[in-house]
C-alpha cells in the first residue's frame, strides 16, 4: 500500500496565483453582512485587507473606502449630516456617497477651495439573499452579481437561513476544508448532524467540472472497511446508519425523502461542489447548504453558512422551525465548529497529499485557471492588475 498515489507536493508553487491570493482573489462579489445590519450609521468592513464602510441612504446601500484622505481617520466614525453624504467625525469633510466627491469641508465654510478637488474611492454594493455584497476589483466594471451566485438561487423562490461568523485562519484553509473529502468522513464522525446524514468510511471519487463548478462525484461507497493487521472499522457503527435500500441518492446522501423538484432539475453531477471565489455547495435531496469563505485579510475570514429550501408561501414555515430548532445549532453550529477548529490549526504548506486530496488539487487548479483567464481579460482591456492575484 504505497503512500503518495498523487504526486506529493511540498509547497504551493504549482499554483502561483493561488499561493499569492493569501488575502483573497480580486474581481468578485463577497457577502459582508446581513442587509438588516446596515442602516443610517456607517458599518466598518474589512474585505481582502481593504477597509471600507457600508451605509444605507434612501433605501440604497453604498460602500466607500474607510479612511478620510484628510488625516486618515476612519470615516465610519462619522455620520450623515446631509442626505446622501457622510461627514468625517474629525473636521467634517463631507463626501457624496454615490460619487465619492468631496462636497463640503464644513469647518472651512461653504466656499472651501478643496471641494471638487478630492474624490474618495467607492465600492459597488448589492443586496441579495438577505446579504450585502461588495465587489472588490481593479477598477473594471463589475460583472453582474447574479452571474456569480449559485445558479439555482437566481430565479427560483427559496427560503434561506444564514449564519455569519468572523473566524481566525486563512480563507483558503476554510475553503479547502469545506471541499476536503476525507474530513467529512473522519473529523465529523462525532458530529450530531451525522446522526441524520451518515457517510461511508471511504469511497472512490471523480472530480468533474461543469460550468463554473467542480463536483465531487462519489462512486463505490464503503460503509465498513477491514484494515490489514488492524481490524474492522466503521464510522457509523454506533448508530447503525446504513444506506436504505432503493433510495434515490444524490451523491452520497442517504435520505429516503423525495428530492425537491428545483434541486432535481439542477441534475447536479455530485453532492459537493465548489466554485470561485470560494463557495461550497452541498446538495441534499430537500435543501442545499452553502458556505461562502470571505477573505477578511491573510489571517481571518468570514464564514457565511446558508441553508436554502426551495419553497414559498406558507410551506416555508416548517423550514424556519427546522432551521432555528435544529439545523442552525447542529449544522451551522457544532458541525461547523469542528471545521472552524481545523482551519485555525492547519499549517500548510508544506504538505503531503493523499488520494482523497484530489478534491483540493482540482479546486486549486480551478482557482488558478480562472484567475489566469481574468488576468488576460483585464490586460486586454488595458487594466494592469496590481499584483499576481489581482
Ligand atoms: Fe477627516 Fe479631518 S481627518 S476631516
Boltz pocket constraint, residues with backbone or C-beta under 6 A from the ligand:
constraints:
  - pocket:
      binder: B
      contacts: [[A, 68], [A, 69], [A, 70], [A, 71], [A, 72], [A, 73], [A, 88], [A, 89], [A, 90], [A, 91], [A, 92], [A, 93]]
      max_distance: 6.0
